[in-house]
């Protein structure tokens, strides 16, 4: 049997498949993990640096890195009620994510982790960091208002003090 010639339509179809394959959109993964609260903040950062190095060695790249601080757990895990929460958003293929998850599974200081695939990447801070910054901003405004009120009271007290001193001098004379 002779081989059939490939029609022009089939060649165009193969070319479009390859074109779509090369223009594949970037895939982002968000990994949140909880580090044992007995570890210091510095140890949690060193641990995260090690995970970042693993991802980069596997061909991935870290797009976003956030430290959410020590927060209470929803339920006790290994008799712990608090933990260091950290977020990594990575860009790369499945091998980079597999390397990250393997490193997390081998690390004893990490209590829990969850990796999800993102459909789109946001350059905004996470909702937890947004709430924290809004709270800090409100506290700073309240402290500023309190300082202004205290300064105003001190100014009024300074104005009334000389007037009262003048009245006591007149009463003594």
NORLIN-V368395 format. One record per residue. RES is the residue in one small letter. SS is DSSP state (H for helix, E for strand, C for the rest). NEAR is the number of other C-alpha atoms within 10 Angstrom. Layout:
BEGIN
RES,SS,NEAR  RES,SS,NEAR
END
This chain:
BEGIN
x,C,3  x,C,4  x,C,5  x,C,6  x,C,6  x,C,8  x,C,8  x,H,8  x,H,9  x,H,10  x,H,10  x,H,11  x,H,11  x,H,10  x,H,12  x,H,12  x,H,10  x,H,11  x,H,11  x,H,10  x,H,10  x,H,9  x,C,8  x,C,8  x,C,9  x,C,12  x,C,15  x,E,22  x,E,22  x,E,21  x,E,19  x,E,18  x,E,19  x,E,23  x,E,25  x,E,21  x,C,21  x,C,13  x,C,15  x,C,12  x,H,15  x,H,9  x,H,13  x,H,23  x,H,15  x,H,12  x,H,18  x,H,20  x,H,12  x,H,14  x,H,20  x,H,19  x,H,16  x,H,20  x,H,24  x,H,18  x,H,12  x,C,18  x,C,16  x,C,22  x,E,19  x,E,17  x,E,15  x,E,17  x,E,16  x,E,15  x,E,17  x,E,17  x,E,15  x,E,16  x,E,13  x,E,14  x,E,14  x,E,8  x,E,10  x,E,10  x,E,13  x,C,8  x,C,7  x,E,14  x,E,14  x,E,19  x,E,23  x,E,24  x,E,23  x,E,20  x,E,20  x,E,20  x,E,20  x,E,25  x,E,23  x,C,19  x,C,16  x,H,14  x,H,13  x,H,20  x,H,23  x,H,13  x,H,19  x,H,23  x,H,19  x,H,13  x,H,16  x,H,19  x,H,14  x,H,9  x,C,13  x,C,10  x,C,17  x,E,21  x,E,18  x,E,15  x,E,16  x,E,11  x,E,16  x,E,11  x,E,12  x,E,15  x,C,11  x,C,10  x,C,15  x,C,9  x,C,8  x,C,9  x,C,13  x,C,14  x,H,9  x,H,12  x,H,15  x,H,12  x,H,12  x,H,13  x,H,13  x,H,12  x,H,12  x,H,12  x,H,12  x,H,12  x,H,12  x,H,12  x,H,12  x,H,12  x,H,12  x,H,12  x,H,12  x,H,12  x,H,12  x,H,12  x,H,12  x,H,12  x,H,12  x,H,12  x,H,12  x,H,12  x,H,12  x,H,11  x,H,11  x,H,11  x,H,11  x,H,11  x,H,12  x,H,11  x,H,10  x,H,11  x,H,11  x,H,10  x,H,11  x,H,11  x,H,9  x,H,9  x,H,8  x,H,6  x,C,5
END
